[in-house]
Amino acid sequence: MSQAKLALQPRGPASLRRLHVDNLSQLTSERELRAFCAGHGPLQSVTLVFEPRTTGGESRLFGFVEYQTDEAAEHGLVALNGAMLHGHMLSVRVAIERTPAARDRGP
């Protein structure tokens, strides 16, 4: 099994098409992340996560990118993991769907 195929195996309930993108810059917008990721396959959605407790809604420096196909997600995972965006090296992995109980416990 290839390294990318192993990385695509979720550790819990997850869609293989949804990737967790970590180590984003405060400068990165959803539009920029979408444009950066779209070159690796058709996208379903792009979402940045913001801190709800701040008045300015500061980025939590991670987000999610969902591709339309497993093949596009695999290509995106391989291409984006370790890529540089706004001077930050991205860390990309298959997103793990958290249950409501896990969300209550925090990160």
N, C-alpha and C positions, 0 to 999 in steps of 0.2 A: 504494500500500500504506500502511495507517495506521501511525502511530508505534508503537502497541502491537503490530501484526503484525511490524514490523521488529524490535522488542525481543524478540519471541518466537522469532526465528530463531536457533537454537543456533549457536555457533562451533565446535562439535565434536560428537561423538556425545552426544546428550542426549535426554531425554524433554521435550517441551514442557510437560508437566504438572508438572515438578519445578522449584521456584524456590529460588534461593539468597537468603537473607535475612541481610543484613549490618548491622552497627552496633547490635546488640542491647545492652541494659543487662545488667549482672551480676544485676539483680533479676528479669529475665524468666525465667519457667519454661516448660516445654513446654506445660503446661496453659493458661497465659496466652497464649502464642503461638497455640495451637490456637483458643482462643476469639476472639482478635483477627482471625485469618485466615478463620475459618469463616463469617463474615458475607458473604463474597464468593464462596462456592461450596462444594460438598461436598468434604471433604478425604479423602485416602487415608492420609496419614501426616504427622507433624510430628516433627522430630528436631533437638535442639540438639547442638552439638559441644562436647565438654569436653576440657581439656588433660589427657592421661594422665599427665604427669610430675609433677603436683602432688598432694599428699596430700588436699587438699579437692576435687579435681576441678573446678577453676575453669573457667567458661565461656570459650570462645574467642571469644565475642561474635558468633557467626553460627550459622545453622542452615538446615534445609531444610524446605520445605513442599511436599507433593505433592497436587495436586488430582485429582479423579476424571475430569475432562474437560478438553480443550483450552480450551473456552470459559470454564470456571471459572478456569483458570490465567491466561488472558488478562485476565479481569476482576480477579483478585487482583493480578496484576502492575501493572496500571494504578492500582488503588486503593491498594495498599500501598507502592509506591515513593514515598518522600518523606513517608509517614505518620509520625506521632509515637507512640512507645510508651515509657513510662517516661522521657520527656524526651529520647529519642534519635530522630533522623530516620533512618528505615530506608532502606536501599539494597537494592532487589530486582531480580533479573535471572534469566533462565533458567539453571538449573544446568548446568554442563558436567561430563559424566562423565569422571573421570580414570582413566587406565589404571594398572595396577600400577606401571609404570616411572615415571610422573609422580608417583605417591604417594611413591615412594622418594626423589625429588628434593626433596620438600617444597613449600611454597607458592610 
